[in-house]
Amino acid sequence: MSIEIISALTALVAVIVGPIVSIYIMNKQNINNIKIAEKNILASTVSSSRQKWIDTLRDSIAEFQTLIFPLSVPTAMELFTKNEKINRVERATFLLTKISLLINPKEEDHIKLMEYIADTLSSVNKGEINEAKFKESLKNITILAQQILKREWNVIKSAV
């Protein structure tokens, strides 16, 4: 074979193989980019959902405590009509149920939080309110909720 033919064949192979290799490499990069984009979208969706869960849990606990606290103070109790007291207890019961659906029943601190909330509501329903114990119970709910919410917030931060 002459040098011209070898040069021509080399040029022909380069013209054909070069683009094929480029297409293969670009497709491989695109596939990796797509996988990365999918992981980012999933992480963003999970983080957003977790943040919404945190907000809902925090707001539900705060509303529960806001409804219940005045029912523990004898002077405040006198300001409510019977129907207002019933409405507060009914709303607090709804929030207890909502919170129980939001928490993880397999986590010890979540279980403890539900016990505090249920005991607090139960003491109101029974009319067995010891103001000091009641305030301690609300304090325990707050402390435990803060710990749970902080831990969950850290999970979101580490995912970002």
Rosetta silent file (secondary structure, phi, psi, omega in degrees, C-alpha in Angstrom):
SEQUENCE: MSIEIISALTALVAVIVGPIVSIYIMNKQNINNIKIAEKNILASTVSSSRQKWIDTLRDSIAEFQTLIFPLSVPTAMELFTKNEKINRVERATFLLTKISLLINPKEEDHIKLMEYIADTLSSVNKGEINEAKFKESLKNITILAQQILKREWNVIKSAV
SCORE:     score description
SCORE:     0.000 S_00000001
   1 L     0.000  143.448 -178.990    0.000    0.000    0.000 S_00000001
   2 L   -87.136  160.935 -179.101    1.178    3.384   -0.794 S_00000001
   3 H   -60.858  -32.629  179.845    1.566    6.172    1.711 S_00000001
   4 H   -67.445  -39.119 -178.747   -1.245    8.124    0.066 S_00000001
   5 H   -69.360  -42.276  179.091   -3.722    5.287    0.548 S_00000001
   6 H   -62.574  -42.151  178.266   -2.679    4.817    4.155 S_00000001
   7 H   -63.397  -42.683 -179.634   -3.075    8.560    4.776 S_00000001
   8 H   -65.572  -41.921  178.659   -6.466    8.578    3.071 S_00000001
   9 H   -66.059  -40.083  178.185   -7.654    5.563    5.089 S_00000001
  10 H   -62.236  -43.816  178.436   -6.398    7.140    8.312 S_00000001
  11 H   -63.548  -41.729 -179.655   -8.247   10.354    7.523 S_00000001
  12 H   -63.530  -45.443  178.962  -11.404    8.384    6.654 S_00000001
  13 H   -62.665  -42.440 -179.945  -11.260    6.408    9.906 S_00000001
  14 H   -62.600  -39.972 -179.532  -10.659    9.631   11.887 S_00000001
  15 H   -67.351  -35.208 -177.956  -13.621   11.287   10.217 S_00000001
  16 H   -86.036  -48.920 -174.623  -15.906    8.352   11.016 S_00000001
  17 H   -71.324  -38.911 -178.737  -14.589    7.153   14.375 S_00000001
  18 H   -53.242  -55.910  179.028  -14.034   10.628   15.902 S_00000001
  19 H   -62.492  -35.948  179.826  -17.690   11.668   15.862 S_00000001
  20 H   -63.845  -45.190  178.322  -18.826    8.206   17.002 S_00000001
  21 H   -63.101  -41.143  178.750  -16.498    8.353   20.003 S_00000001
  22 H   -61.907  -44.222  179.057  -17.664   11.921   20.750 S_00000001
  23 H   -62.493  -42.916  179.659  -21.312   10.877   20.601 S_00000001
  24 H   -61.477  -46.499 -179.561  -20.611    7.923   22.903 S_00000001
  25 H   -64.651  -43.505  179.646  -18.792   10.108   25.441 S_00000001
  26 H   -63.192  -41.159  178.855  -21.477   12.818   25.315 S_00000001
  27 H   -62.872  -41.611  178.902  -24.230   10.231   25.845 S_00000001
  28 H   -63.331  -42.185  177.708  -22.387    8.797   28.819 S_00000001
  29 H   -65.739  -41.095  179.036  -21.961   12.302   30.297 S_00000001
  30 H   -62.913  -39.692  178.342  -25.620   13.113   29.654 S_00000001
  31 H   -62.890  -44.207  177.377  -26.688    9.925   31.410 S_00000001
  32 H   -63.237  -41.403  178.244  -24.543   10.866   34.418 S_00000001
  33 H   -62.940  -39.898  178.849  -25.948   14.413   34.362 S_00000001
  34 H   -64.609  -43.136  179.075  -29.486   13.052   34.247 S_00000001
  35 H   -62.702  -42.585  178.463  -28.766   10.751   37.212 S_00000001
  36 H   -63.140  -43.956  179.281  -27.301   13.645   39.186 S_00000001
  37 H   -62.445  -41.723  178.534  -30.303   15.838   38.324 S_00000001
  38 H   -62.084  -43.345  178.154  -32.707   13.082   39.402 S_00000001
  39 H   -62.935  -40.403  179.171  -30.891   12.705   42.758 S_00000001
  40 H   -65.339  -40.623  178.874  -30.986   16.483   43.281 S_00000001
  41 H   -65.585  -43.339  178.935  -34.700   16.642   42.508 S_00000001
  42 H   -63.047  -45.527  179.068  -35.402   13.750   44.873 S_00000001
  43 H   -61.576  -40.933  179.413  -33.310   15.320   47.657 S_00000001
  44 H   -65.439  -42.129  179.491  -35.073   18.650   47.151 S_00000001
  45 H   -64.719  -44.951  179.554  -38.503   17.020   47.229 S_00000001
  46 H   -64.088  -44.530  179.123  -37.701   15.037   50.366 S_00000001
  47 H   -61.188  -42.776  179.978  -36.247   18.121   52.080 S_00000001
  48 H   -64.218  -42.815  178.952  -39.283   20.187   51.147 S_00000001
  49 H   -66.085  -40.915  179.106  -41.664   17.513   52.423 S_00000001
  50 H   -64.976  -39.797  178.342  -39.691   17.114   55.635 S_00000001
  51 H   -63.775  -40.827  178.131  -39.724   20.892   56.185 S_00000001
  52 H   -63.713  -39.652  177.816  -43.490   20.937   55.697 S_00000001
  53 H   -62.450  -45.733  178.791  -43.798   18.078   58.203 S_00000001
  54 H   -58.837  -46.724 -179.251  -41.662   19.992   60.736 S_00000001
  55 H   -61.029  -44.145 -179.087  -43.790   23.122   60.269 S_00000001
  56 H   -65.047  -43.829  179.661  -47.038   21.190   60.684 S_00000001
  57 H   -64.123  -46.481 -179.743  -45.836   19.363   63.790 S_00000001
  58 H   -59.762  -47.704 -178.511  -44.497   22.561   65.384 S_00000001
  59 H   -65.207  -36.964  179.557  -47.698   24.509   64.660 S_00000001
  60 H   -67.071  -42.444  178.798  -49.919   21.686   65.927 S_00000001
  61 H   -66.209  -43.206  179.575  -48.017   21.408   69.207 S_00000001
  62 H   -62.487  -43.026  179.558  -48.026   25.186   69.675 S_00000001
  63 H   -66.126  -40.653  177.398  -51.762   25.392   69.021 S_00000001
  64 H   -56.099  -50.395 -177.926  -52.418   22.484   71.396 S_00000001
  65 H   -65.169  -36.947  178.961  -50.532   24.217   74.186 S_00000001
  66 H   -64.902  -38.175  178.886  -52.206   27.547   73.474 S_00000001
  67 H   -70.953  -40.827 -171.871  -55.642   25.961   73.727 S_00000001
  68 H   -81.133  -38.489 -172.689  -54.918   23.929   76.839 S_00000001
  69 H   -52.729  -49.045 -178.643  -52.868   26.309   78.983 S_00000001
  70 H   -60.851  -24.289  179.923  -55.694   28.708   79.929 S_00000001
  71 H   -74.032   -8.115  179.400  -57.752   25.714   81.051 S_00000001
  72 H   -95.698  -10.422 -176.646  -55.128   25.050   83.735 S_00000001
  73 L  -105.091  114.216 -175.573  -55.405   28.475   85.343 S_00000001
  74 H   -52.981  -42.068 -178.862  -58.443   28.782   87.617 S_00000001
  75 H   -67.487  -34.017  177.723  -58.862   32.544   87.050 S_00000001
  76 H   -72.174  -36.138  179.878  -58.676   32.063   83.281 S_00000001
  77 H   -58.688  -34.529 -178.630  -61.149   29.161   83.439 S_00000001
  78 L   -67.491  -20.528 -178.319  -63.746   31.508   84.895 S_00000001
  79 L   -80.128  -17.308 -177.187  -63.553   33.665   81.768 S_00000001
  80 L   -95.479  142.032  171.049  -64.711   30.850   79.463 S_00000001
  81 L   -76.428  167.936  178.659  -68.269   29.722   78.965 S_00000001
  82 H   -59.390  -42.308  179.580  -68.989   26.014   79.110 S_00000001
  83 H   -64.474  -37.683  177.530  -69.236   25.908   75.306 S_00000001
  84 H   -64.301  -40.613  177.430  -65.885   27.691   74.933 S_00000001
  85 H   -63.363  -44.868  179.255  -64.258   25.126   77.222 S_00000001
  86 H   -61.057  -44.808  179.423  -65.845   22.284   75.252 S_00000001
  87 H   -61.596  -40.183  178.883  -64.684   23.811   71.964 S_00000001
  88 H   -64.399  -44.226 -179.466  -61.134   24.166   73.299 S_00000001
  89 H   -67.006  -40.077  177.693  -61.037   20.569   74.482 S_00000001
  90 H   -62.492  -44.379  178.750  -62.495   19.320   71.184 S_00000001
  91 H   -65.209  -41.121  178.041  -59.901   21.264   69.190 S_00000001
  92 H   -62.925  -37.197  177.314  -57.134   20.022   71.506 S_00000001
  93 H   -65.501  -42.178  174.991  -58.371   16.462   70.974 S_00000001
  94 H   -58.030  -45.403 -178.798  -58.237   16.989   67.219 S_00000001
  95 H   -66.125  -37.270  175.189  -54.667   18.280   67.555 S_00000001
  96 H   -57.893  -45.566  179.772  -53.704   15.297   69.729 S_00000001
  97 H   -65.188  -43.685  179.520  -54.918   13.008   66.962 S_00000001
  98 H   -60.916  -45.955  179.457  -53.163   15.057   64.276 S_00000001
  99 H   -62.545  -40.330  179.985  -49.882   15.019   66.200 S_00000001
 100 H   -64.013  -29.074  177.051  -50.171   11.268   66.744 S_00000001
 101 H   -80.214  -21.320 -179.851  -50.461   10.834   62.980 S_00000001
 102 H   -85.455  -28.459 -174.311  -47.430   13.057   62.373 S_00000001
 103 L   -84.154  166.680  176.970  -45.023   11.387   64.778 S_00000001
 104 L   -96.145  112.573 -175.702  -43.117    8.143   64.330 S_00000001
 105 L   -70.646    0.324  179.197  -44.583    5.580   66.758 S_00000001
 106 L  -101.354   -7.440 -178.956  -41.307    3.633   66.700 S_00000001
 107 L   -98.790  130.664 -173.493  -39.122    6.432   68.070 S_00000001
 108 H   -57.782  -44.946 -177.894  -38.850    6.637   71.839 S_00000001
 109 H   -70.421  -28.598  175.319  -38.932   10.430   72.119 S_00000001
 110 H   -67.710  -41.944  178.558  -41.951   10.607   69.802 S_00000001
 111 H   -62.647  -44.363  179.964  -43.774    8.111   72.003 S_00000001
 112 H   -62.352  -41.592  177.655  -42.848   10.107   75.115 S_00000001
 113 H   -58.262  -44.790  179.763  -44.101   13.329   73.476 S_00000001
 114 H   -64.792  -35.636  177.163  -47.465   11.696   72.807 S_00000001
 115 H   -63.653  -45.169  178.519  -47.643   10.504   76.406 S_00000001
 116 H   -59.862  -45.858 -177.545  -47.071   14.049   77.695 S_00000001
 117 H   -65.769  -46.278 -179.660  -49.691   15.471   75.346 S_00000001
 118 H   -63.499  -42.254  179.286  -52.246   12.750   76.087 S_00000001
 119 H   -63.633  -39.714  179.462  -51.703   13.029   79.862 S_00000001
 120 H   -63.356  -47.054  179.041  -52.100   16.796   79.711 S_00000001
 121 H   -65.607  -38.668  179.846  -55.357   16.566   77.793 S_00000001
 122 H   -62.231  -40.973  179.897  -56.574   13.772   80.047 S_00000001
 123 H   -64.953  -33.949  176.360  -56.037   15.871   83.162 S_00000001
 124 H   -68.040  -45.461 -178.891  -58.129   18.657   81.600 S_00000001
 125 H   -61.831  -36.326 -178.905  -60.895   16.221   80.634 S_00000001
 126 H   -83.913  -12.056 -176.908  -60.985   14.763   84.150 S_00000001
 127 L    73.543   18.748 -179.198  -60.814   18.171   85.785 S_00000001
 128 L  -100.174   72.469 -174.056  -57.773   16.979   87.732 S_00000001
 129 L  -107.881  115.089  170.973  -55.586   19.997   87.198 S_00000001
 130 L  -102.101  112.595 -170.909  -52.672   20.677   89.471 S_00000001
 131 H   -55.583  -43.401 -179.061  -51.382   23.989   88.104 S_00000001
 132 H   -65.430  -44.862  178.637  -47.701   23.324   88.926 S_00000001
 133 H   -64.714  -38.134 -179.016  -47.818   19.789   87.457 S_00000001
 134 H   -63.923  -45.675  178.569  -49.683   21.083   84.444 S_00000001
 135 H   -63.446  -38.717  177.745  -47.073   23.767   83.737 S_00000001
 136 H   -63.255  -39.744  178.662  -44.329   21.162   84.157 S_00000001
 137 H   -63.738  -44.918  177.860  -46.116   18.940   81.652 S_00000001
 138 H   -63.901  -37.795  177.318  -46.351   21.771   79.118 S_00000001
 139 H   -63.268  -43.674  178.163  -42.663   22.532   79.693 S_00000001
 140 H   -61.846  -40.112  177.272  -41.801   18.869   79.049 S_00000001
 141 H   -60.570  -46.458 -178.708  -43.829   18.931   75.830 S_00000001
 142 H   -62.143  -48.342 -178.074  -41.955   22.021   74.677 S_00000001
 143 H   -61.651  -46.869 -179.008  -38.505   20.651   75.521 S_00000001
 144 H   -66.130  -41.846  177.875  -39.136   17.297   73.884 S_00000001
 145 H   -62.012  -41.552  178.202  -40.720   18.872   70.800 S_00000001
 146 H   -60.430  -41.915  179.643  -37.723   21.202   70.454 S_00000001
 147 H   -63.710  -45.080  179.870  -35.353   18.225   70.564 S_00000001
 148 H   -63.519  -48.383 -177.829  -37.333   16.321   67.946 S_00000001
 149 H   -64.352  -39.028  178.533  -37.691   19.339   65.655 S_00000001
 150 H   -63.623  -44.983  178.825  -34.004   20.234   65.967 S_00000001
 151 H   -60.549  -44.041 -179.575  -32.962   16.692   65.072 S_00000001
 152 H   -67.503  -36.068  176.522  -35.249   16.666   62.051 S_00000001
 153 H   -63.105  -40.094  178.082  -33.975   20.099   60.983 S_00000001
 154 H   -63.846  -33.491  175.984  -30.415   18.741   61.125 S_00000001
 155 H   -62.952  -43.002  178.243  -31.465   15.906   58.818 S_00000001
 156 H   -63.265  -46.481 -178.787  -32.667   18.488   56.282 S_00000001
 157 H   -60.674  -39.282 -178.573  -29.459   20.514   56.601 S_00000001
 158 H   -72.529  -22.480  179.385  -27.288   17.437   56.064 S_00000001
 159 H   -79.421  -20.578 -176.631  -29.267   16.477   52.947 S_00000001
 160 L   -83.474    0.000    0.000  -28.620   19.840   51.293 S_00000001
